[in-house]
Structure formats: structure tokens, C-alpha cells
Amino acid sequence: MENLKNNQRATAITVLTEILENGAYTNIALRKALAKAPHNKQANAFVTELVNTTIRNLILIDHIIDSFSNADELKPIIRNILRISVCQLRFIERVPSYTAVDEAVKLARAYGFERLAGFVNGILRGIDREPNKPAFSQKDLVIRYSYPSWLVNSLVKWLGAKGAAEFCENSHRPAQITVLPNTCKTDAARLIAALEAEDVTVTPIEGSPMLALRNTGNIAALSAFKDGLFIVADPGIMAAIDALGLQQGQTLIDLCAAPGGKSFAAAVSVNNKARILAFDIYPHKLELLNQQQKRLGLSIIETKINDALVFGPALAGLADAVLVDAPCSGLGTLRHHAEIKYTRQPEDILDLAKKQAVMLARAARYVKKGGALVYCTCTVAREENFDVIDKFMQSHPNFSLATANQILPSEYSDGFFTAKMCRNA
């Protein structure tokens, strides 16, 4: 098994298995596997690309495999060997086809499937010889972008046919790293200069204070990161920060704060001169939030374990603004987390919507008269967004709806929903 431990493609298969059989998040599974594997930086980058590209195109890859295979059912390891190999043949051009096929055959033997090595070889050589097979309609979003049928149907219901197609195309692109300058320490121009001095490619995002980064390597190793000059976040969070309208000296309650991006952005927006109560149910996540606050040089965020589903009488009428960044289906984040396409189910959305409604109702009781209640998610599911707000407004006549906006995935941003309700004075 030592040869498998040192094999980059075997590491990719380990990660793929963890994601598809155990429901792991891709980034977490990758981090754990790479920490154990004796690969160099370049090899780690290849494993990461191989896993991410395979997961992003999984349904299409399986469609290709099944079109060339007569087997009724493939053993899980053999299917995963074929998956990463088809990924190399069809999506990673710099890998020679003979290498992809040869390595797949070696893997089949290394995993103890000597009798299936010829089968693997035959399928992959057939796929390599016929690069345009199988043909499929470019309008078939299920195959083209690897979206389950139920999700495509739901997207059409939520966004219309054209919106669903645009969503799939934009969500299929690999995400870029985006950051918000920490204006308590620097400004955009100085941050750009600092990043470029570390050979990072920086692109200002039009209409946003945020920057898109490329060629970062390990971002945590950058001096600009260590010095706390920026917050890693998606541009969509700025809609929530703008909606809060937090002013210096005011109190904000962030009910589902971890990992802290919105609390940090809110603190920066008031130049570290307010009070932010950052709550979450996971102690280890709050500890990480505290560590990041220290890195950023912020001091106004107070963390505490708190369940957003349970009303806390001591918080009643305390806050000028309350943020409910509710746990959601995450369907707006598929650029970062393609595995969600395969792990989420329709019933999950309805279950989450019920919890979101309870959280929002509890949060409303923490808002001062004249204060703001902001609800946001990183999904495009109408049941979790507009429907939750509609039900809230029907049962809370003491609130007025100010805004409710759905942001769809784009070149730099994930999908994001924000609604602002104002408590009547």
C-alpha cells in the first residue's frame, strides 16, 4: 500500500470516496488527505485540481463512462479510477492521454483488481479515441453542467428557463479568491501594492470595495494575510453589511456568526467603533473567529455560544441591528462547493426553511424600535428566501420590509439573498 500512499491519483480517489460516500466537504477532505500524503506543492496542486474538476463535472463524467461500458454495475473503486481518468482525458489538457490511461491501469492493479485492469484500459482507450462521444444537447443542463434533475427543475421554477441556464453556467466556473481590504489598517491602493509585492495578481471588482486575487499559493502564508490587511469573503456579503447600516456606537447582534466574515466586515465598516455580539453554537468555530479578530486588529466583537433557535430574554430589544445569516442549502456557493449538487435533496430545503423561520422570529425580538433586522442566505431557493420573508411579514405587523434582493452567481460572486426589515418606531 506504500505505493498508493505516494500516488497522487490514489490520493484523489481517497478524497473522492470521502466526498461521495461519506458526505464530506471537498475542501475539508482535501486538506485532511493532503496533510497525510507525502506530496510536494506541485503534486498537491494537481490532486486539488483533479478532485475539484471531477466533482464539478461528475454527472457528465459518469455519462461518458456509462456510454462506453456494458457493465451493469461498477465497483466503487473502479468507477472512481475511471472518473479521475476521464477527467484527465476530457478536462485537463496538459496530462497526456497515454499517461492517464497507463496510470489508471496501474491503480486498478494496485487496488487488487488485476482482472479488471484490461477492462479499465479498454474503456479509457475507447473514450480517448472518440473525444466527441457521447453527443448531448447543449441545452441539457443536467449533463452539460452536472446538475441533478431535481435541482435543474427547481432552478427553472425559481429563476425561469433563461435564469436557470445562466445560473448553471456561472456556478460551474471555478471560484476566485476575493478579499475585502481591512480599512482599519490599510486602504485598497496600499493593499494592492502589498499583494503585488508578493507576486499576487489583483483585480479590483467593479462596483465593489473588494478585490479578486490569483496566484496566491497558500493565502495564509502571505505577509499581507498575517498582517491582517484583508478579510477573505465573497462580494455578496456587502449587500448584508450595507443593509445593516451599522453606525459607530451602535450594537449589532450576529446570530449565526461563524466563521465571522460578516462580523469582521461590519466592524471594519464602523472603523472598529461599535459593539458586535457574535453568536454561534460551535465553540471551536468561535475560537477560530477570535483568532481571526486578533489577526485583523479588531477589538469590538464579543463571542458567545448561543443557539439562534432559542429565545434569549436578556437580548430583548438590545440591538440597533440584528443579522440572521441563516444556515441554508448553500446552493449559491456551488462555485466553491460543487459537492452540494449531489448531497442536497429537495426535502432539505423545506426542513431548513422551517428552522430559518423560527430563527427570524426569535431574532425580531432582539431589535430595538427603529432598528434593522437583516436576513441573508447563500442560496437561491425561493422557499428559503422570499417565502421565509413573506411569512415573517404576515405575522409581524410591527416590521416594515425595506428591501429583498436575490443576487445570482457571477464572475466573482456567489449567489446571495438579503432582506432588510425595519422595526416600526
C-alpha positions in Angstrom: 0.0 0.0 0.0 3.0 2.3 0.3 2.9 2.9 -3.5 -0.7 4.1 -3.2 0.2 6.5 -0.4 2.8 8.2 -2.6 0.4 8.1 -5.7 -1.2 11.5 -6.4 -4.1 9.8 -8.2 -4.7 7.4 -5.3 -4.9 10.4 -3.0 -7.5 11.9 -5.3 -9.5 8.7 -5.2 -9.4 8.7 -1.4 -10.8 12.3 -1.3 -13.4 11.4 -3.9 -14.6 8.5 -1.9 -14.8 10.6 1.3 -16.9 13.2 -0.5 -19.3 10.9 -2.4 -19.7 8.1 0.2 -19.3 10.0 3.5 -20.7 13.4 2.5 -17.5 15.3 3.3 -16.9 18.8 2.0 -14.4 18.9 -0.8 -12.1 21.4 0.8 -12.0 19.7 4.2 -11.5 16.2 2.7 -8.7 17.6 0.5 -7.0 19.3 3.4 -7.0 16.1 5.5 -5.8 13.9 2.8 -3.0 16.2 1.6 -1.8 16.6 5.2 -1.2 12.8 5.3 0.2 12.4 1.8 4.0 12.9 1.1 3.4 15.0 -1.9 5.2 18.2 -2.9 3.5 21.6 -3.6 3.1 20.9 -7.3 1.6 17.4 -6.7 -0.8 18.8 -4.1 -2.0 21.3 -6.7 -2.6 18.5 -9.2 -4.6 16.5 -6.7 -6.7 19.5 -5.8 -7.4 20.3 -9.5 -8.2 16.7 -10.2 -10.7 16.3 -7.4 -12.4 19.7 -7.9 -12.7 19.2 -11.7 -14.1 15.7 -11.2 -16.6 16.7 -8.7 -17.7 19.7 -10.8 -18.3 17.5 -13.8 -19.4 14.3 -12.1 -22.7 13.6 -13.9 -21.1 14.3 -17.3 -18.1 12.1 -16.5 -20.4 9.2 -15.4 -22.5 9.7 -18.5 -19.3 9.3 -20.6 -18.2 6.2 -18.7 -21.6 4.5 -18.9 -21.8 5.2 -22.7 -18.6 3.2 -23.2 -19.2 0.4 -20.6 -21.5 -2.6 -20.8 -21.2 -3.4 -17.2 -24.5 -3.3 -15.2 -22.6 -2.0 -12.1 -19.0 -1.0 -11.5 -17.2 -1.5 -8.2 -16.8 1.9 -6.4 -13.0 1.9 -6.6 -13.1 1.1 -10.3 -15.7 3.8 -11.0 -13.6 6.3 -9.2 -10.5 5.3 -11.1 -12.4 5.8 -14.3 -13.8 9.1 -13.1 -10.5 10.7 -12.4 -9.1 9.3 -15.6 -11.9 10.6 -17.8 -11.4 13.9 -16.0 -7.8 13.9 -17.2 -8.7 12.9 -20.7 -11.5 15.4 -21.2 -10.8 18.3 -18.9 -7.1 18.5 -18.0 -5.3 19.0 -21.3 -1.8 19.0 -20.1 -2.0 15.4 -19.0 -1.1 13.2 -22.0 -3.8 10.6 -22.7 -1.4 7.7 -22.6 -0.3 8.8 -19.1 -3.9 9.0 -17.9 -4.7 5.5 -19.2 -1.5 3.9 -18.0 -1.9 5.3 -14.5 -5.5 4.1 -14.3 -4.4 0.5 -15.2 -1.6 0.6 -12.6 -4.2 1.8 -10.0 -6.6 -1.0 -10.8 -3.8 -3.5 -10.1 -2.5 -1.7 -7.0 -6.0 -1.8 -5.5 -6.1 -5.6 -6.1 -8.3 -5.6 -9.3 -5.8 -7.3 -11.6 -8.6 -9.0 -13.5 -10.3 -5.6 -14.2 -7.1 -3.9 -15.4 -7.9 -4.8 -19.1 -11.4 -3.6 -18.7 -10.2 -0.2 -17.4 -7.7 0.0 -20.2 -10.3 -0.8 -22.9 -12.9 1.7 -21.7 -10.4 4.6 -21.4 -8.8 3.9 -24.8 -12.3 3.9 -26.3 -13.1 7.2 -24.6 -9.8 8.7 -25.8 -10.3 7.5 -29.4 -13.8 9.1 -29.6 -13.5 12.5 -27.9 -16.9 13.7 -29.2 -18.8 10.8 -27.9 -21.4 10.7 -26.4 -23.2 13.6 -28.1 -25.7 15.6 -26.0 -27.7 18.7 -26.3 -26.1 21.9 -25.0 -29.5 22.8 -23.6 -29.3 19.7 -21.4 -28.2 21.3 -18.1 -28.2 18.0 -16.3 -25.4 16.6 -18.5 -23.7 19.7 -19.6 -23.2 21.2 -16.1 -23.7 18.1 -14.0 -26.8 19.2 -12.2 -29.2 16.6 -10.8 -32.6 16.7 -12.5 -34.5 17.8 -9.4 -32.2 20.8 -9.0 -32.5 21.8 -12.6 -36.3 21.7 -12.4 -36.2 23.7 -9.2 -33.9 26.3 -10.7 -36.3 26.7 -13.6 -39.2 27.2 -11.1 -37.2 29.8 -9.1 -35.4 31.6 -11.9 -37.1 30.8 -15.2 -35.5 28.8 -18.0 -33.1 31.6 -19.0 -32.1 32.4 -15.4 -31.6 28.7 -14.7 -29.2 28.3 -17.6 -27.2 31.4 -16.6 -27.1 30.2 -13.0 -25.7 26.8 -14.1 -23.1 28.3 -16.4 -21.9 30.8 -13.8 -21.9 28.4 -10.9 -19.9 25.9 -13.0 -16.9 28.2 -13.1 -14.2 27.7 -10.5 -14.3 30.4 -7.9 -11.7 33.0 -7.5 -10.4 34.2 -4.1 -12.0 37.6 -3.2 -11.0 39.8 -0.3 -12.1 43.0 1.5 -9.4 45.5 2.5 -9.2 45.9 6.2 -9.5 49.7 6.2 -8.8 49.8 9.9 -5.2 49.0 8.9 -4.8 50.0 5.2 -6.6 51.1 2.1 -7.3 49.4 -1.3 -4.3 51.0 -3.0 -1.8 50.1 -0.3 -3.2 46.6 -0.1 -2.9 46.1 -3.8 0.7 47.2 -3.7 1.4 44.9 -0.8 -0.1 41.9 -2.6 1.6 42.6 -5.9 4.9 42.8 -4.0 4.2 39.1 -3.1 3.6 38.3 -6.7 -0.2 38.1 -6.3 -2.3 39.1 -9.3 -5.0 41.6 -8.1 -8.2 42.7 -9.9 -10.4 45.4 -8.4 -14.1 44.3 -8.7 -16.2 46.9 -10.4 -18.9 48.4 -8.2 -17.5 46.8 -5.0 -14.7 47.6 -2.5 -13.5 44.0 -2.9 -10.5 42.6 -4.8 -10.2 39.4 -6.7 -6.8 37.5 -6.3 -5.0 35.0 -8.3 -1.6 33.2 -7.9 -1.9 33.4 -4.1 -0.5 30.0 -3.3 -1.2 29.3 0.3 -3.0 32.5 1.2 -2.4 32.2 4.9 1.4 32.3 4.2 1.2 35.8 2.6 2.6 38.6 4.7 -0.5 40.7 3.9 -2.7 38.0 5.4 -0.5 37.6 8.5 -0.6 41.3 9.0 -4.3 41.3 8.9 -4.6 43.6 5.9 -7.7 41.9 4.4 -10.7 39.7 5.1 -11.3 36.7 2.9 -15.0 36.9 1.9 -17.4 36.8 -1.0 -18.6 40.1 -2.5 -22.2 39.1 -1.7 -21.6 39.9 1.9 -21.5 43.6 1.2 -25.3 43.5 0.5 -25.8 42.4 4.1 -23.4 45.0 5.5 -25.0 47.8 3.5 -28.4 46.7 4.7 -27.4 46.7 8.3 -26.5 50.3 8.1 -24.5 50.0 11.3 -23.2 53.2 12.8 -20.4 53.9 15.2 -21.5 53.4 18.8 -24.4 51.1 17.9 -24.9 47.4 18.9 -25.1 44.6 16.3 -26.1 41.0 17.1 -24.8 38.5 14.6 -26.8 35.4 15.4 -25.0 32.8 13.2 -21.6 34.5 13.1 -19.1 31.8 12.4 -16.7 31.8 10.5 -17.0 35.6 11.1 -16.8 37.3 7.7 -19.8 39.5 8.2 -18.9 40.4 11.7 -15.5 41.4 10.5 -16.8 43.4 7.6 -19.3 45.2 9.9 -16.6 46.0 12.4 -14.4 47.5 9.6 -17.4 49.5 8.2 -17.6 51.4 11.5 -13.8 51.7 12.0 -13.9 49.3 15.0 -16.1 51.6 16.9 -19.3 49.8 17.8 -20.4 46.7 19.8 -20.8 43.4 17.9 -22.1 40.3 19.7 -21.1 37.3 17.6 -23.0 34.1 18.4 -22.7 30.5 17.3 -23.4 27.1 18.6 -19.9 25.7 17.9 -17.2 26.6 20.4 -14.3 25.7 18.1 -15.7 28.0 15.4 -15.9 30.8 17.8 -12.3 30.2 18.8 -11.3 30.5 15.2 -13.3 33.7 14.9 -11.5 35.1 17.9 -8.1 34.2 16.3 -9.1 36.0 13.1 -10.3 39.0 15.0 -6.9 39.2 16.6 -5.1 38.9 13.2 -7.3 41.7 11.9 -6.5 44.0 14.8 -10.2 44.3 15.7 -11.5 44.5 19.3 -15.3 45.1 19.3 -16.5 41.6 18.6 -17.7 39.7 21.6 -18.2 35.9 21.0 -20.5 33.7 22.9 -22.1 30.3 22.5 -25.8 30.8 21.7 -28.5 28.9 19.9 -30.4 31.1 17.4 -33.4 28.8 17.6 -33.8 29.6 21.3 -35.0 33.0 22.5 -32.7 34.8 25.0 -34.7 37.2 27.2 -31.6 39.1 28.1 -31.2 40.2 24.5 -34.8 41.5 24.0 -34.7 45.0 22.5 -31.0 45.3 22.9 -29.7 45.7 19.3 -29.8 48.5 16.8 -29.3 45.9 14.1 -29.6 42.1 14.1 -28.1 39.9 11.4 -29.5 36.4 10.7 -27.1 34.7 8.3 -29.2 31.6 8.4 -27.9 28.0 7.8 -29.2 27.2 4.4 -28.9 24.8 1.5 -25.9 26.7 0.1 -27.0 26.4 -3.5 -25.5 29.8 -4.2 -22.0 28.6 -3.3 -21.6 25.8 -5.9 -18.5 27.6 -7.4 -16.8 26.8 -4.1 -18.7 23.7 -3.1 -19.7 21.7 -6.1 -20.4 18.6 -4.0 -23.5 20.3 -2.7 -25.2 19.5 -6.0 -25.1 15.8 -5.1 -25.6 15.9 -1.3 -28.6 18.2 -1.1 -32.1 16.8 -1.5 -35.4 18.6 -2.1 -36.6 17.8 1.4 -33.6 19.5 2.9 -34.8 22.9 1.6 -38.2 22.6 3.3 -36.6 21.4 6.6 -34.2 24.4 6.5 -36.9 26.8 5.7 -38.8 25.8 8.9 -35.7 26.5 11.0 -35.0 29.7 9.2 -38.5 31.0 10.0 -38.0 30.2 13.7 -34.6 31.9 13.8 -36.0 35.0 12.2 -38.9 35.2 14.6 -36.6 34.9 17.6 -34.2 37.5 16.2 -37.0 40.0 15.7 -37.4 40.3 19.4 -33.8 41.5 19.8 -34.3 44.6 17.6 -34.8 48.0 19.1 -37.7 50.1 17.9 -36.5 51.8 14.8 -33.8 49.2 14.4 -33.0 46.9 11.5 -33.4 43.1 11.1 -31.4 41.7 8.2 -31.9 38.1 6.9 -29.5 36.6 4.4 -28.7 33.2 2.9 -26.2 31.9 0.3 -28.9 30.1 -1.6 -31.3 30.8 -4.5 -34.1 28.5 -3.2 -37.3 30.6 -3.1 -38.6 28.5 -0.2 -35.6 29.7 1.9 -35.6 33.3 0.8 -38.7 35.1 -0.4 -41.1 32.6 1.1 -39.5 32.9 4.6 -39.7 36.7 4.4 -43.3 36.7 3.2 -44.4 34.5 6.1 -42.4 36.7 8.5 -44.1 39.9 7.3 -47.5 38.4 7.5 -47.0 37.5 11.2 -45.0 40.6 12.2 -47.0 43.8 11.6 -44.6 45.8 13.7 -42.0 45.4 11.0 -41.8 47.0 7.5 -40.0 45.4 4.6 -37.3 47.8 3.2 -35.6 45.6 0.7 -35.4 42.0 -0.5 -32.9 41.1 -3.2 -31.6 37.9 -4.8 -28.0 38.1 -6.2 -27.2 35.4 -8.7 -23.8 33.9 -9.1 -21.5 35.9 -11.4 -17.8 36.1 -12.4 -16.7 37.0 -8.9 -19.7 36.5 -6.6 -21.7 33.6 -5.2 -25.5 33.5 -5.1 -26.8 35.5 -2.2 -30.1 36.7 -0.8 -30.6 39.7 1.5 -33.7 41.1 3.1 -34.0 44.1 5.4 -36.9 44.6 7.8 -37.2 47.7 9.9 -39.0 47.6 13.3 -41.5 50.4 13.5 -40.8 53.1 16.0 
